[in-house]
């Protein structure tokens, strides 16, 4: 058994945060592995609380100039009072994510039961439970198949005629219409999500038995004395299909035409077509602890024990979650991916776009899962029409805008009544940078041409929205540094401000993307020239009184110096405005920023710690990367490997996965760096299939911290520039190489592989 690719436990889950996730991008489930009375908690990505709301506050635009004047005069409390009433959404909340229900599978003839183990095989996406009843061994497998568009459970026993089960579905706090069997093998479960134009949902279940009999019994489908049982569940909503009940039924009927071995084989083949693209292997320093159950290994890490293989598993689990939670044609992953048990989840289980949704997709390109990035691009298109209206009605601006949240309908109005977060007009801009990242990794000009209009429209908002500050720079106002609060020299506190550093960094990145895309596509030269003028007037990262990167235009102190957001370091990661090689002074200031945050208790949420890992990786500090990976595992990881904010938020899983990748390979500023932030304990290891910007796929092996083998595959025939010494040899020295500024550059041909000897 490959212990770094299997989560396993000696006991069933007695809590949701211990259950194991399965998913096909659209349908998600948490498997508790209770032997006698199993609970499968179900989700479908489009089960949300209602229809679209028009929430733009009509009082915003008439008060915009007044608010700007008050902020410039540093009358922050007055400005914030107006914003609270006149700018926040009406009503204040977007729609929220909701669970589908719970499927229960109960043995009703049991006497004595012994639990053996439960596991989640990350290489095959199969969740297995093993137990015995009256000395008969049972194996229960759960898969969530993308090819079949269904959740499938299969139960076998070591003795024929031993499987007697009751299968039912409910679990939405009574918010459903019916869950009755429709015949001796099938159940139809359906209901609605409250509003007039809201979302209606349905799940359809079929129970298939071999041997014995299957029949309707009250609200259950029962199997009696069967040799093997397969349960197939389909789920759909009217978000995608007018006759969603029929579609759910058809999904099940189609799946039921195949045997379980066929369904399982198709599921594994589909899953592995993604999972097998990349791999990371780290040396085992656990002193034998890597053979222990996953929860016991986590406890040992909390005690300070080393376990490289657990970090390796964390990376594999991140890739697993992306394949399970984000497929072409699905909705993008929200704060909880697709896994949620609460009718009112934390923060609505929405798309929080002041970092969390973006973090969900940080690993998509570098981990060779580029196609799974597309649900985010699709959602940006859903946002554009609403964002145009918000831009016009709230700010009298062109282009499109989104604040710090969006929902299933692409709502773009301000969310919540919370001054430190609500009035932030940068959500659409940051999301659109993912379009540019996708191009940088794939070099897909057809994609770029298709999405250029979206990039441009996001930039057009800021062409109109930016104003001059007292130094003549172009800045945002009103805005804020996400969720943080500053302290003025006079002792007053505020969040709303003029020109926070992150805003300028995002806009610089967006304008740069539009300008470069225009040049690549030979489009919009006049508009791009306009952006070139504007970009020079944007504030650049500045160093403050603590030697840190300033978070605000003024060098304010933070009310909470250990704040979870480190927004001023957007320029370091995910952007590349700050780097060790190109801007060493700013890199030192970024390091000071991290040290200041951490010395005051920063990194106390899972996603924040994950961001810090990426920051230290970009600063090429492997020791700090290792220290913070250990902290992420020890302090912010539940026994099922889910990231804990707390509560559960999936973003940290993807941020941590991206951070491990970033320690192994980086490709910012047009250069590839191999092992830029190798952790000290990762003495030997390998990776394969990781991607670099410019269209390259890289594999590497190292021993005692030194590269022993490296291969770069060219996907787009671009020149490759790799940071190295001047003694590097490409294909044994047969490829002409030019050395400049500590890097080697050589031409490539599409589809060819190049060995690199360091």
Secondary structure, DSSP 8 states (H G I E B T S, - for coil): --GGGEEEESS--SSGGGSEEEE-SSEEEEE---SSEEEEEEEETT-BS--------TTHHHHHHHHHHHHHTT-HHHHHHHHHHHTS-SSS----B---EEEEEEESS---EEEEEEEEETTTTEEEEEEEETTEEEEEEEEEETTTTEEEEEEEESSTT-EEEEEEEE-STT--SB--BSSSSEEEEEEE-SSTT--EEEEEEEEEEESSEEEEETTEEEEEEESEEEEEEEEEETTT-TTHHHHHHHHHHHHHTS-HHHHHHHHHHHHHHHHTT-EEEE---STTGGGS-HHHHHHHHHTT---HHHHHHHHHHHHHHHHHH--TTS---BTTBT----TT-GGGG-EETTTHHHHHTHHHHHTT-GGGGHHHHHHHHHHHHHHHHHHHHHH--SS----SEE-TT---S--SS-HHHHS-TTHHHHHHHHHHHHHHHH--HHHHHHHHHHHHHHHHHHHHH-EE-TTS-EE-SSB-STT--EE-TTS-EES-BS--HHHHHHHHHHHHHHHHHHHHHT--HHHHHHHHHHHTTB----B-TTSSB-SSSS--EESSTT-S--GGGGGTTTS-SS-TTT-HHHHHHHHHHHHHHHHTT---SHHHHHHHHHHHHHTT-HHHHHHHHHHHHHHSB-TTS-BBSSSB-THHHHHHHHHHHHHHEE-GGG-BEESTT--TT--SEEEEEEEETTTEEEEEEEETTEEEEEEEEESS---EEEE--TT-EEGGGTS-EEEETTEEEE---TT-EEEEE-
